[in-house]
Amino acid sequence: MQDSPLHLLLVEDNPLHSKLIQRLLAADTQLDCDVEAVDNLADGLTRLVKGGLDLVLLDLVLPDSEELETLFRVRLVAPQVPVVVLTSLDDVKLAARAVESGAYDYLVKTHLKGVALGRAIRYTLSRARARGGEWDSPMFRLAQQQFLKAAQYMGLDDNIRQRLLFPQRTQMVSFPFFRDDRAQVETVFGYRVQHVLSMGPTKGGIRYHEDVDLGEVAALAMWMTWKCALMKLPFGGAKGGVRVDPTTLSDRELQRLTRRYTTEIIDIIGPDKDIPAPDMGTDERVMAWLMDTYSQQIGHAVPAVVTGKPVVLGGSLGRKEATGRGLVYLIEASAAHLGIELAGATAVIQGFGNVGSHTVIFLAALGVRIIGVSDASTGLYCRDGLSVEALLAHVAEHRVLAGYPDAEAISNAELLELPCDVLVLAALQSQVTVENAARLNCRLLAEGANGPTTLEADDILADHDVFVLPDILGNAGGVTVSYFEWVQGMQNLMWTHEEINRRQQAILLDAFERTLRRAEENHLDMRTAALIEGVTRVTEAKLLRGVFP
């Protein structure tokens, strides 16, 4: 579900219809809505002026306004807020004219069902985002700002700088898939972005999340370019995603969505073109479906088209835990640099998904006391340390941390400010900002998520002597072992788990040492130093290849 409720304004003068709509919305498990209802246009316009609304459900025939004039007055006051028209069966022609005039959809009140109402709202919001300039994303702006800062420090040639600010190739699709009842067809938006094609095939995950948009995917593709270059992997950066809440889908629905999405992007992926992998909301099972769909179209099994798939289908040993394991390798190196003895040190981990949970496991194995963890449902704190085994057992049974009995429940915001030696960010972007950076109380901030810290927060953390292990270095263990999986698939061989861990550690520590050396020699923060390492390698490749024609 979405992190915060949708704010809907219902303008409907018939009390029976108003109550029906509110009851249907309250019963919809896929929507979390706060509904404000008014029975006349004047009150509706007053509420619109205050702002903060995501969508308007609008009856066109009201006591103080009728027909298209009602829509025009709403759009005049709030032109960016999407409108879904509510109409009677006799006024369908009027509703169609309203859509021609700027409304996003219409619903016949006398035939209204919960499925149709929820789907109209979800699809309207997706269409509004698609129309509203998808590049204009906070995440993409952050990625560009970080790149421009690095470019300024390194004196990057303006031609290269302009070329690298936007992805080289972008595909945006909309496609349908059947719900399980076969009576409902859901339409969703999907993306695949390839940032740089100069370094070899592109590489990057696929995420399923209700907030995915073009700007977010482009930012992740850009970061993946710098990450691969920093690790000296022969890939450019890519990323993909579908704007959908996977927690609302059955296994069958998830499979149908994955196979259709694969078909939509099949022309631009392949083991020599672009190799997807799991990300937020996807896993090795989704990669198996993607591989199978691609292979069916090609006519033979192509294991190397994706990484992060099950081992029995050609996946690599160690891939599932690779990001968490790699992050802990780098935390060990950072702690040694800072003089922190990890045995007995304290750690707080925000995020308890694949990356966060494995980070907890590997840190605990080093003797680190885990005093705080969180996921989307809650934060947990125990000064004496949390039982990792009990946490994992609770999540295995309940799927979330909420309800765990042997800890104090706290908010995610409070969790970030707990006194600790190591704070791990393994959740979402923009978690440490100018508002809370000064209140962080850790010595080492390790980024397992993408883009969790803003540029302004970086400056504050530096002033407070917090050592930041940046995301393009900290979470690079995943793509590193994905590279191993791709190599094994292309060569039809299999490495041992020990060999994979040893190779991963060597690559990550080499990147850490190069980044730390550049940071110390040039008096830079670790993020800028890591970016310069990556950008320098991409720049060299682009200059050597030249411009065609």
N, C-alpha and C positions, 0 to 999 in steps of 0.2 A: 504494500500500500504506500501512498504518498506520505512523505514525512510530516506534512502539516495539512489540515483540512482545506478543501476547496471552499471558497466563499461565493455562494450563489444568491442572486436576488430574484425572487419570484414575484412577478407583477401580474396578479390574477384577481378579478373581482368576484368570481363565483366561489363561495366558501367550500362547497363540496369538491370542486376540482382542485382547489388549493390544498385541502387536507389530503386528497388522494395523492397528489404529487409529492407532498412532504413525506407521506407514509411509504411510498415506493422508494424514495431516495434513502430513507432511514433503513430500509430492508436490503439495500444493495450492498453486498459484501465487497464489491470492487471499488466503491466510491466512499470516501470519507468527507462528508459535506456539512458545512454550516449554512443553513438556509434562512434567509430573511425574507419574510413575505409581507407584501403591501397590496392594497386593493384598489389603488388609483395611481395614475401616472405622476401626479404632482409629488407624492411621497416617494415614488420610485426615483424621480429625477433628483430629489433632495439627497437620497441615499447615494446615488451614483456620483454626485459631486464630492462626497467624502472620500471616495476611492476605496482601494483594497478589495475589489470584487474581481472574481475570475470569469464569471459568466452570468448572463441575464436570461431567465425564462420569461418571455413577454407575451401576454395576451394583447392582441391588436385592437380589441373592442372593449374600451373601458369607459367608466362614467364621464371622464373628463378628456377623452381623446379617442378617435376612431381611425381605423384602417392604417394606411401607410404613414399618415402624419405621426402616429404613435411611434413607429420605428424611427422616422427621421429625427424626432425630438430626442430620442434615446441616443442615437448615434452622434447627434450634435454635441451632447453633453459628455459622452464617453466613447469616442470613436474607436478606441483600442480594445474595448471590452466586447467579446463575441456575444451575439444574440441568437437564441433559439426561440422561434415563434411558436406559441401555443394557439391552436385554432380549432374551431368546430368543423364538422364534416361539410357544412354548407359553405365554409369560407376557405376551402382548399385552394381555389384559384387566387384568392387574396394572399394566402400564405406563400404560394409560388412566386407571386409578384414581389413579395417582401424579400425572398431569397435573392431574386434578381437585383433587388435594391440594396443588398448588403448583409442581410441576415444569413447565418450559416446553415440553418436547417429549420424544419418545422415539424411539429408533432400534433396529431389529431387527438384532442383531449378525450373524446368519447371512445376511442380505440386504444387508449394508453395502457401499456404494460411496462413492468419494471425493466425488462430486458431492453426494450426499445428506448426507454428514457435514459437508462444508464449508458447505453451504447452511443446515443446521440450526443450526450455530454462529453464522453471520453473522446469521441472522434472530432467533435467541434474544437475541443481544446488542442488536439494534435494538429488540426488544420490551421488553427490560429497561430500556433507556434511556427508551423512551416511557412506561413505567409509573412510572419513578422520579422524576417531577417535572422535566419538561423546562425549566421556567423557571429552575431552579436551576443556572445556567450561570455560570462565572467571567467570561465575556465580557459577559453581561447585567448581572451585578453591577457590573462596571467601568463600563459605560455609565450605569447608574443613579447610581453614586457620582459620576461626573464631572458629571452633570446636577445632582445635589443640591448639589454644591460651588458650581457656578455660580449655582444658585437662591439659595443662602445669601448669596453676595456681592451679588446684585442685589436682594435682599429680595423675591423672587417671591411673589405672592399664593398662599396655601396651596391654594385651590381649583384654580388652574392647575397648581401643582406636582403635586398628586395626580393630576390628569387626564393629565399628560404622562409619568408614570412607567411606564405600560404602553401597549402598542399599542392602537389603536382597533379594529382588525379582524385576526383571525388565522384562517388555514385550515391544518389539518393533515390530510394524506391518506396513505393507504397504497394502493399499486397494483401490479399485476403487469406484467411484460413478458417476452416470449419470449427465451430464449437462442438462439444460432444453430442449435443442433442440433434445436430445436423440441421436444425431449423434456423440457426443463427450463424451468419458469416461475419467475422470480425475483420476490419481493415486496420492495418498498422503501418507505421513508417519505419524504414530501415536504412542503414548507411554502411558504406565502406569507403574509407579515406586512405590514400597512399601519399605520404608526405614527400618522400625523396626516392626516386627510382635509380639514382646513380650508383648506389652502393651494392647492388645485387637485387635479388627478390626482396619484396617488402615483407614485414613480419609484424604481427600485432594481434591482440585478443579481440574477442567479440563479447560485448556486454548486453544483457537484457535488463532494462531498468526503465521505469516510467518517466524519468527525467532525461533520457538520452536525447540529444539533438546534434545538429551538424557541428556546432561550435565545440561541444564537448569532445566529440569523436576526433575532430581536427586537432584539438589540443593534445589529446592522448597520442595521436599519430606523430605529432611533432616531438613530444617527449620521447617516444619510442625511437625516433631517428637518433637523437643525441645519446640515448641509452645504449643502443647497438654500437654506435661509433665509439663511445667510451669503453665498451667491453671489447672492442676490435672484432666484432662479429660482422660477417659479410652480408648485412641486411640494411635496407632502408626501413623507415618507420611506417606502420600502418595501424589502423584500428577500425573496428566495425561495431555496430550495435543495432538493436531494435527497441523502439519505444513501446515497452509493454511491461507490465508487472508480472514477472514469472510466478510469483507466489499465488496468483489467482488462477493459474492454468493447471489442468490435470496433466498427467504424463503424456497422454495421447495428444492433447492439444499442444503441448510443448514440442512434441515430435513433429506434428504437422506444420507448426510455425517454423521450426528449424529447417525442415526440408524445403519449404516454399522459399524461405529467405535464401537458402543456398542456391536454389534454382535462379533466383533473381540476380545474384552476384557472380554466377558461375563463370562468366566470361573473363572476369578480371582476377580470379584466384587460380592457384595451381602451384605445384612444388617448385616450379621455376619462375613463378610470377609473384604470388602473394600467399603467405602461409598463415591462416588464422590459428587462434589458440583460445583457451578459456579466459574469461574475465568475470567481472561481477555479474551474477545471475546465470552463469553458464558453468558447465563442468565437463568431465571426461565423457559422460554419456551424450551430451549435446555434440561434442566433437566427433563421437562415433557416428551419430546420425548425419552430421555434415560430411564426413568422409564417405559414408555409404552412398549418400545422394550424389556426390561428385563422381564416385567410382561407377555408379550405375549409368551415368551419362557418358563417361569416357569408354566404358566397356570392359574395364578390368580394375582390380583393386589398386588404389593409389594411396598407400598409407602416409606418404610424405606431404599430402595436401594440407594436413593439419598437424599440430602438436598438442600435447596435453590429452591425448586419447588413452583408452585403456591399454595396458601393457600387452594383453592378448591380441590386440589389433595393431601392434607395432609401436605402442607407446614406450616411453623410456622409464626405466626404474628411477625413482626419486623425483619425478616431475611434479607430482601433486604437492609435495612439501617443499619444493625448490625455492620458492620466494621467501618463505619463512626461514628456511635453513640458511639461505644466502644472507638474509638480513642479520641473523645472529652471528654469522662469520664476521660481518662488518661491524657489528656492535662490539664483538671481542677485540677487533683491531682498534676501534675508536676508544674503547675503554683502556687498552694498553697505552695508547697515545696520551690519554688524559690522566693516567695513573689511578684508574678506578679498579679495584679488586672486585671482580664480578661475584665470586663466591661470598655470599652474605650481603651483596648489594640489593637494593630494592628497585622494582620496576612496575610501571603502570602501562597497560596496553589498551588503547582505544580501538575497538573492532575485534570481533571474535569469529570472523569468517575463516576461510582457508588460511589466509596469511596470518591473521592475528592468533588463531588457535595454535598453529604450528610454531609461531614465535614463542608463545607461552611455554609450549612443551620443551623446546630446545633451550630456552633461558633457564627454566627450572632444572633441567639436566645439568646445567653449569653451576648450580647452587644459588641462583638468583631467587630472592623472595618476591613473589608476585603479590603485590598488595592491592592492586586495582585492575579491573577489566570492565569492558562495556560492549554492548551491541546496540542495535536500534531499539531494543525493548527497555533497557535499563543500564545503569552502571552499578558496579559492586565494589565495596571497599572493606578490607580487613587488615588492620595494622600488623597483625601477627603473621599474615600470609594466607593466601587462598590455596585450597587443595586443588591441584590441577586435575587429578583423576576425578574428583567429585564434580568439578565444573564440566569436564568433558562428558561425564555420565548424564548430568542434568540436561545438557544441550542435546545429547543423543536422544533423550526421551521426550523433551519438550520443545526442541528446535531453537529456543531462545534462552537467554540468561534470566529473564524475569521469573520470579518465584524461587530463585535459589535461596535456601534457608540460612546458610551459615555465613552471611555477610550483611553489611549495611548497604541498603539501596541508596544510590546517589545519582545525580544527573550526569550526563556526559560533560556538561560544562564544568561541574564540580570536579569530575574525575581528572580533567586536564590540569587542574591547579593543585593536585595532591603533591606533597613533598616526596621526591623520589630521586634516585640516581639516574634512571633511564626511563624516558617516556617514549613509547612507541605509538605512532599514528598509523593505524592499519584500517581506517574506515573510509571516509569520503573526503572530497576536496574542501579547501577553505575552512579548516577547523581552527587554525591558529591565525588570528587576525590582529589588526592594530588595537582592537578592543580588549583582547585577553592576553596578548603576548607577554606583557610586563608581569603578569600574575603567574606565569608558569614557574614552577619551582623544581626544575630538574637540571642536571649537569649535561646530559646527553639527550638530544632529541633525534630519534631515529624514524625516518619516514618510510613506511611500507606501503602507504597509499600514494596515489598520484595527485600532486598539487595540493597537499594539505596545508601549506603555509604561504601566506601572501608575501609580496615583496616588502611591504611596509613592516610586516611582522619580522621578517628576516633582519632588518636593521635594528629593531628593538631587542631581538634575541642576541645579536652580536654585542650590543651595549651591555647586556646582562651576562655576558660570558657563557652563553649556552652553546655548546658544540652541536652543530646541525649536520646530521648524516642525510644528504639530500635524496629525494625520491629517485632520480635517474641513476643514482648509484645504489641506494639502499634496497630498492626492490628489483634490481637487475638479475637476481638469481633465477627468476622465472624464465626470462628470455634466454638466459645462458643455457639452462638445461633444455629449453625448447630447441635451441640450436643443436645440442647434442642429439636430441630425438630426430631432428630433421636429417642430420648427418647419418645416423644409424639407419633411417628409412631409405635414404638415397643409396646407401651402400649395402643394404640388407645384412646388417650385423647387429650385435647386441653387446653393450658394455655392462660390466658388473656395477652394482650399486656403489661399491667402494671406489671404483674408478671414476664414476660420475661425480661423486662428492669431492674427490681429490682434484679433478679437473675444474669443477666449479669453484672451489675455494681458491685455486691458483689464479684463475681469471679475475675473480672479484678482488682479491688482495692486490693484484697488480694494478687494477684500476684505482683502488683506494690509495695506494702508495703514490701513483702518478698525480692523483687529484690533490692529496695532502701536500706533496712537494710543490706543486704549482701554487697552491693557496699560500704556503709559507714564503716562497720566494717572491711572489708578486703581491703579497699582503692583501689577499682576496678571501672572501668567505668561501666555504666549501661548495656551495651551490654554483656560484659563478665560475669557480675553478673547474668543476665537473663539466659545466656547459661549454666552457672554452676548450677543454680536452675533446669533447665530442664535435663541436662546431669546426674546430681546426681540421679534424680528420675528414669531415664531409666537404669542407672547402677545398682541401687538397685534391680529393677525388673529382670534384666538379671542375676544377681548373685543369686537371690532367685530361679529362674527357673532352673538354671544350664545349662549344655550342654548335648544334646542327640545325639547319644547314648553314 
